[in-house]
């Protein structure tokens, strides 16, 4: 399985894995699965940290390596896919994650209910 961790799932995976659902935790820990973290998730966390809406350890970006994930950059095809998405949800970070999952054939690990409207494969975090 190819997994794209939403910001919330990434935070739990690196700070409080017990917060994840058992299926999500097992999928993230399974060495047969590929794990991805979007650069947009790190950007979202950085923005929230800078305005005081989030508290994380200073080495939160090192978690990508810690969980054996690959950092997923934003590419032009991802941008084009965002442009094609219906406007079910206005959060630009979430819309990019959805577009990346669609473009890269990834299953999103998340608890965000808004993602369902886009028909992208989901694994409940």
Secondary structure, 3 states (H helix, E strand, C coil): CEEEECHHHHHHHHHCHHHCCHHHHHHHHCCCCEEEEEHHHHHHHHHHHHCCCCCCCCCHHHHHHHCCCEEECCCHHHHHHHHHCCCCCCCHHHHHHHHHHHHHCCEEEECCHHHHHHCCCEEEC
